[in-house]
Amino acid sequence: MDRWPDYELVAALSAGQTLRRAAVLLGQSHATVSRRLSRLNAQFVEPIFEQSADGYARTALGDTLFLASQKMSEVSRVAVEACSRPREGAFAEIRCSFTDSHVRYLLDDVLDRFQTDNPNIRLTLAIVSTLADLDRSEADVVLRCSTAPPEHLVGRALFPVGYSYYVSKDIPDTEVKTLSWIAHSTDWDPRTDGQLSKALRELPVFMVSTSVLHRADCVGAGKGLSYLPCFVGDAEPSLKRLAGVKIDRNRQLWVLTHPRLKTLSRISAFTEHLYKGLQSKRSLCAGT
């Protein structure tokens, strides 16, 4: 067995104990992991794992290969750490994936303080609406509102984030039913939300925009009504919450990174800074 992906498979199945969880850790399909395990077992006269009702358990051979995988992983980690240390006068980099609304309403001051305290670390921000693929190294650290982020990522749920419906403060409540929806996704249908009145459920969708800031700007300009995070809607003086609708707090604000990056000093320092710096935004995010 002379290929690192084979040792990676042993480590993933040891950690996950099932093919499904190993597949998530490896970023592959269940079928692919099953085929890889079969090919790997064919290289030896005895199995690497034994399957039971509780999942996969390593055999003595599996223990030997797992120990080798851990040593290889540690060597790789030390090498990555060494290569990541900036040369004198050079910058270390942290690549971040944030949404436009997170940067404007939650992170501007937090990022400024980190840069002031860490002048030799350069933050590179990708402002996107979708979750960057940490398995493919599209980013080092992400901030996302989610009910259940990918289970193999490393991070912390900070606190609930409230969402509600917003309309321009200049539009009287009696005229809201004359507006149209500015939807947040193509598959959202106002008719499925039982909180809304019959009149609001029947309003047409005027536009779909994945940008929270764009939707907020449209709502503030009186172009329609939309579903927004409270840290945006409550912070904008041109907006008001739709009357009679409860705040949805099913999502949590998560700071996430990849397991292979969590021991890097610059990553751990940055994520810890985010944990602490964002605590002052708890009430704003909750909509209280």
N, C-alpha and C positions, 0 to 999 in steps of 0.2 A: 504494500500500500504506500505509494510514493506521491500521491496528489493531495494537496491541502484541502480541496473540497470534500474529500472522503473523511478526513479528520473533522472537518466542520460539520459534516452530517452526523458523526458519532456524538459530537458535543451537543448539537441541536436536539437529537433524539434523547440524549441523557437528560437534558434540561426540560424538554417538553413531555417526555414519556409517552406521547401518542404521535402518530403520523400527522394528524391534523395540526397540533401545536408546533411540531418540528417544521412543518411546511410554512407556518406563519413566521417562525423565526428565520427561516432561510429565504423567505420571499418567493416560494415556489408552490406549485399545486400539490395536493395530496397524492395524485397519481405519479407525479415526477419523483417525489420523495420515496414512494413505495418502490418504484423501479430502481432507483439508485441504491436503496437498501438491499434489494435482491441481487443486484450486480456485485455489491460489496461483499455480501455473504458468500457468493460463489467463489471468491478468491481464497477462502479458508476452508479447512476440513471441519471446523466447528462454527456454530453461529456466533455472531457478535452480541446479539440481543435475544432474549427469550420473551415471548409474548404471553401475557396472562390477562385476566379480567381487569386488572388494575393498569394495564398498559405494558410498555416495553421496559425490561430490566436488563442491565448489562450482565454478560457472562464474565468469566475470568479473562477471556480474550478481550472482551469489550472493555474491561477495567484497564487493561494494558494500553489499548488504543486511546481510551479516554484520557489517561494520564499523559500520553504523548501529545494529544490535542491541546491539553491545558498548558503544557510547556511551550508548545509552538505559539499558542495565543499570547502567552506572557512575553515571549521573545518579540513577537510582532508589536505588542503594546509598547514595550520599552523602545523599540525602533521608531515607532510613530511619534512617541513623546519626544525622543531626541531630535527627530527631524522637524518637529513642530516648534522647537525652541528658536526664537528669532536670533539671528546673528546680531552682533552689536550694531546699533543704529538701524536695524531692520524692524519691520512690523510683523507680529503674528496676526493671523486673520481668523475671525469668526464669521461664518456665513449664516445669516438669519433669514427666516421666512415668516413675514408678518402680513396681516391684511392692512389696507389703507386706514381703516378706522382704528385699529389697534395702535398704529403709529401716532395718529393725530390725537386721540383722546386718552390713551393709556400710557404710551411709551416715550413720548418726546423727552420729558424731563428725566425719566429713568435712564434712558440711553445717554443723555448728556452727562449725567453724573458718572456713569461707568466710563465714558471716554475721558472725562477729567481725571478720574482716579487711575486710569490705565492707559496712559498716552502711547504705549508701545503695542497696543492691541487695536487693530483696525476692524471695525464692524462693516460688513457688506450686507446690505439689506435687499432682499427680493420681496417686493410688495405685490402679493398675489392673493387670489380669493380661494385657491384650493390648497390642500395639504401637500407640502413638498414631500417627495419620496426620500426619506432619510436612508433607506436601504441602498439607494442608488447615489448617495452622497450629493443630493441636490441642495442640501442645507445641513448645517451642524445643529442648529437650535430652531425650534418653531414654537409659536404661541397660537393656540387654537381653542375655540369654544366647541365642546363636543360632549355627547352623552357617553361615548365609549371609544376612545382613541385606540389605534392598533396596540394590542396587548403586549407585543414584544418590545415596544419603545420604553425608554426610561424617562421618568418625570414625576410631576406632582400636580394634583388638582388643587388650585388655589382657593376658589370659592365659586358659588353659583353666579351665572350671568342671566339677568332678566331680559326678556324680549316682550315687546308689546306692539300694538298698532298705533301709528302716528299720522297726524294730519296737520296742515298748516294752521297756526294759531289765528290767522286772519279769516278762516272759514267758519262761519257759524255752524253749530251742531245740526241745525235744520237743513243745511245745504250739503252735508257730507254725502248723503245718498245720491247726489248728482255727479259725484266724482267717478274716477276709474282707478283700478288697482295698478300699482307699480310693483310687480311681483319679484321675489328674490330667487326664484328658480323656475325652469320651464315646466316642471311637473307639479308646481303648487297650484291648487285649485281652491278659491275662496269658499266654494260650496261645501267643502269637507270640514270646515271649522264651525263646530256647533256653538262656539262662543259668540259668533257674529249674528246680528239680526238677519232676518230673511232678506231685507232690503239690501244689506251690505253683501250678503253672500251672492246675490244676483248681479252685482256690479261687474262690468266687463274688465278684463285685464288689458290695460292700455300699453304696458311695456314690461319687459323682463330685463333686469339688470343685476349682475352678480356683485357689483360694487356697492357697498353700504353707503359710502360717501355720495355716490351719484344718486342713489335712491333718496337719501336725506335731502340733497339739494333740490331734487324734483318735488318732493313733498313740501319743502319750505317755499318753493315758488308757486305752490297751489296747483300743481299738475296732477295730483292724485293723492292716494293714501297708500301706506306701505307698512310692512312688518320690519321693525328695526331693533337692534340691541338698545337697552335703556341707557347705556353709557354714551350713546350717540344721541338718541332722541331727547333725553332729559337735558343734555348739555347744550342743545341748540335752541336759542331763544325764539327762533321762528317756528318751532314745532310744539305740538301738544299731543298728549295721549288721547286715543279714541275713548270716549266716555263709555263706561259700562263693560270694559274688557279687562279680565284679570291678567296679571303678569305671568308669563311662562318662565319658570326658573329650572327647567329640566337639564340645561346644559351647564357644564363646569368650564372654568378657564384653566387650561393646561399649559405648562411649560414642558416641552418634550425634546429629547435628544436620543441618539442611537446608543445602544449598550457599548459599542466599541469606542465611543468618544467620551463616556462619562468620567473616566479617570484622568483625562487630560486636564491639566491645571487651569488653563484658560477657560475651558468649557465649564468646569465645576464652579469657577469664580463667577462666570457670567450668569449661569443659571441661578446660583445663590443670590446674586444681586437682583435678578428679576423677581425671585420669590419675595425678597424683603421690600423691594421698591414698589411692587404692585399692591402690597397690603393696604396702602392708603386709598386705593381705588375700589375697595370692597363694596362700600355703600353705593357708589356711583354705578358699579356694574350690576348690583342687585336691583337697582331702581327704587331704593328706599329713601 
